Amino acid sequence: MTFAQAVTDRTRRLQTRLCVGLDPRLSEYRDLGALRTHTLDVLEAAAPFAACVKPQLAFFEALGLPGFTLLEEVCAQARTLGLPVLLDGKRGDIGTTAAAYAQGWLSGPHAGDALTVNPFLGFATLTPFFEAARANGGAIFVLVKTSNPDQADLQGGGLSERVAAEIARLNAQEAGDGYASVGAVVGATHPGDLARFRTAMPRALLLLPGLGAQGAQATELAPAFHAGGTGALASASRAVQYASGLDVTASREAARRLRDELNAALGQ
């Protein structure tokens, strides 16, 4: 199955729209060994309630070589658990550099099934990413309207709408009528914009960051979904991994609660 198919299958089969983020912060642990054990334990504990997992590359990169080794372990364990892997790297560059990023993060041992991508160097920079995603049955999630408050500095004035139109154009090139390989990042912190972007990108999976620690509420997210509760993934990271310090049971229960809150908001 493609990434979009795998996520949609888990959404329907397990009744979950939750994307569990992993942000392993070294400052929270006594050493790298404790970080590794806790991160893998949280992944296993939260997996039954997740449609996919989203490792934040910055925290793995900050650990140096041990971080890349851990990322490979996370990807391998996620696949053993049947969880699609969405790497949050927000990569974006031109020419051969973009192609190298696409090769590194969408194929190979520490690659994901999907990758977040920054389009603000121009739409041509997306080409290596979506070509790599399509070749590997993966996906990219293009930044459209991010969850941070100062996104308006650059994403206002119709720019987000232009990016959304480009995503819709790219997806229209793919055969079939299901979800295509180019998704969109639309912050859950902008509930008033969700219906508009859902309509603008009918074949795009929407990634909705900001649930939990950034203040977004599950009750406000229904407009991002299609009938039947498919088409979007609400992402929570700190609210799951550090729900109560390093208590893995608390992480499991936080993932369960967020899944249930999303289902209740959608009447599922």
C-alpha positions in Angstrom: 0.0 0.0 0.0 1.0 3.6 -0.5 1.4 5.9 2.5 -2.0 7.4 1.9 -3.6 4.0 1.6 -1.9 2.7 4.8 -2.9 5.7 6.9 -6.5 5.5 5.6 -6.6 1.8 6.3 -5.5 2.3 9.9 -8.0 5.2 10.3 -10.9 3.0 9.2 -9.7 -0.3 10.8 -8.5 1.1 14.2 -10.8 4.2 14.3 -7.9 6.5 14.8 -6.9 9.9 13.3 -4.0 10.5 15.7 -0.5 11.1 14.5 1.9 10.5 17.4 5.0 12.8 17.3 8.3 11.8 18.7 10.5 14.6 20.0 13.3 13.0 22.0 14.8 15.9 24.0 18.1 15.0 25.6 17.5 17.5 28.4 14.7 15.2 29.7 17.0 12.2 30.3 19.9 11.2 32.4 21.8 9.9 29.3 21.4 8.7 25.7 20.5 5.2 26.8 17.5 6.4 28.8 16.4 8.5 25.9 16.6 5.6 23.5 14.7 3.2 25.8 12.0 5.7 26.6 11.5 6.8 23.0 11.1 3.2 21.8 8.8 2.4 24.7 6.5 5.3 24.0 6.3 4.3 20.4 5.2 0.8 21.3 2.8 2.0 23.9 1.1 4.6 21.7 1.0 2.5 18.5 -2.4 0.9 19.0 -4.0 4.4 19.1 -2.1 6.0 16.2 -2.6 6.2 12.4 1.0 7.0 12.0 4.1 8.2 13.8 6.0 11.5 13.2 9.6 11.6 14.3 10.9 15.2 14.5 14.2 15.0 12.7 15.7 18.0 14.5 15.8 16.1 17.8 17.5 13.1 16.3 20.0 15.2 14.4 20.9 17.1 17.5 22.2 13.8 19.0 24.7 13.2 16.2 25.4 9.7 15.0 23.6 8.1 17.9 20.5 10.0 16.8 20.6 8.6 13.3 21.1 5.1 14.7 18.0 5.7 16.9 16.0 7.0 14.0 16.7 3.8 12.1 15.5 1.8 15.1 12.4 3.9 15.4 11.6 3.4 11.7 12.2 -0.3 11.9 10.1 -0.7 15.1 7.3 1.4 13.6 7.1 -0.8 10.6 7.1 -3.9 12.7 4.1 -2.4 14.5 2.4 -1.6 11.2 2.8 2.2 11.7 3.5 4.4 8.7 6.4 6.8 9.3 6.1 10.5 8.5 9.4 12.3 9.0 9.0 15.9 10.1 12.1 17.6 8.5 10.5 20.5 6.6 13.2 20.1 3.9 13.3 22.4 0.9 16.1 23.4 -1.5 17.0 23.7 -5.1 18.2 21.4 -7.8 20.6 18.6 -6.9 20.4 19.5 -3.2 16.7 19.0 -3.1 17.2 15.7 -5.0 19.7 14.6 -2.3 17.3 15.5 0.5 14.6 13.5 -1.3 16.9 10.5 -1.7 18.1 10.6 1.9 14.7 10.9 3.6 12.4 9.1 1.2 14.5 6.0 0.5 17.1 4.1 2.5 17.4 2.6 6.0 16.6 5.8 8.0 14.0 7.1 5.5 10.4 7.6 6.2 7.3 6.7 4.2 6.5 10.5 4.1 8.3 13.8 4.7 7.3 17.3 5.4 8.5 19.8 2.8 9.0 23.5 2.7 7.8 25.1 -0.7 9.0 28.6 -0.1 12.0 28.4 -2.5 9.5 28.0 -5.3 7.2 25.2 -6.6 9.9 23.7 -8.8 11.8 22.7 -5.7 8.9 20.3 -4.8 9.6 18.2 -7.9 12.4 15.9 -6.6 10.4 15.3 -3.4 7.1 14.3 -5.0 8.9 12.2 -7.7 10.8 10.3 -5.0 7.6 9.9 -2.9 5.6 8.6 -5.9 8.4 6.2 -6.9 8.5 4.7 -3.4 4.8 4.7 -2.7 5.3 7.5 -0.2 4.0 11.0 0.3 5.2 14.5 1.0 3.4 17.0 3.2 3.9 20.6 2.0 3.7 23.5 4.4 0.6 25.5 3.7 -0.4 27.2 6.9 1.7 26.2 9.9 0.7 26.1 13.5 3.0 28.8 14.9 1.6 32.3 15.7 4.1 34.2 13.5 3.4 32.1 10.4 1.3 35.2 9.3 4.6 37.1 8.6 5.0 35.1 5.3 1.9 32.9 4.9 -0.7 35.6 4.7 -1.8 37.7 1.7 -3.0 34.7 -0.3 0.3 32.8 -0.3 -1.1 29.8 1.6 -3.9 29.6 -1.0 -1.4 29.6 -3.8 0.5 26.7 -2.3 -2.8 24.9 -1.8 -3.7 25.4 -5.5 -0.3 23.9 -6.5 -0.9 20.9 -4.3 -4.3 20.3 -5.9 -2.7 20.6 -9.3 0.0 18.1 -8.6 -2.5 15.6 -7.1 -4.8 15.9 -10.1 -2.0 14.4 -12.2 -2.3 11.1 -10.3 -4.6 8.4 -11.5 -7.6 7.4 -9.4 -9.8 9.3 -7.1 -8.3 8.4 -3.7 -5.9 10.4 -1.6 -2.8 11.2 -3.6 0.9 11.5 -2.7 1.0 15.3 -2.0 -0.4 16.2 1.4 -0.6 19.5 3.2 0.4 20.8 6.6 -2.4 23.0 8.0 -2.1 23.9 11.6 -4.8 22.6 14.0 -4.4 26.0 15.6 -6.3 27.6 12.7 -9.7 25.9 13.0 -11.5 28.6 11.1 -9.4 27.9 8.0 -9.8 24.1 7.9 -12.9 23.8 5.8 -11.6 26.2 3.2 -8.3 24.2 2.8 -10.1 20.9 2.9 -12.2 22.0 -0.1 -9.2 23.5 -1.9 -7.2 20.2 -1.8 -9.8 17.4 -2.1 -7.2 14.6 -2.7 -4.6 15.8 -0.1 -4.2 14.2 3.3 -4.0 17.1 5.8 -1.5 17.0 8.6 -2.9 19.1 11.5 0.0 19.9 14.0 -0.7 21.7 17.3 -3.0 19.3 19.1 -2.1 19.3 22.8 0.9 21.4 23.8 0.2 24.2 21.3 -3.4 24.5 22.5 -5.5 23.1 19.6 -8.6 21.2 20.6 -9.9 18.0 19.0 -13.5 19.4 19.1 -12.5 22.1 16.5 -11.0 19.8 13.9 -14.0 18.2 12.2 -14.0 20.5 9.1 -10.6 19.1 8.1 -12.0 15.6 7.5 -14.1 14.1 4.8 -17.3 12.2 5.5 -16.5 9.0 7.3 -13.6 10.7 9.2 -10.8 10.2 6.7 -8.5 12.7 5.0 -6.6 14.2 8.0 -4.2 13.4 10.8 -4.1 15.4 14.0 -0.6 15.5 15.4 0.4 15.6 19.1 4.0 15.2 20.2 4.9 16.5 23.7 1.3 15.8 24.9 2.0 12.1 24.3 5.7 11.5 24.8 5.9 13.7 27.9 2.3 13.4 29.1 3.6 13.0 32.7 7.3 13.2 32.7 8.8 9.9 31.6 5.8 7.8 32.6 5.2 5.5 29.6 1.8 4.4 30.9 0.7 8.1 30.9 1.9 8.4 27.3 -0.2 5.4 26.4 -3.3 6.9 28.1 -2.7 10.3 26.5 -2.7 8.7 23.1 -5.9 6.8 23.9 -7.6 9.9 25.2 -6.6 12.0 22.1 -7.8 9.3 19.8 -11.1 9.1 21.6 -11.5 12.9 21.6 -11.0 13.1 17.9 -13.4 10.2 17.3 -16.0 12.0 19.5 -15.6 15.2 17.6 -16.3 13.4 14.4 -19.2 11.3 15.8 -17.2 8.1 15.2 
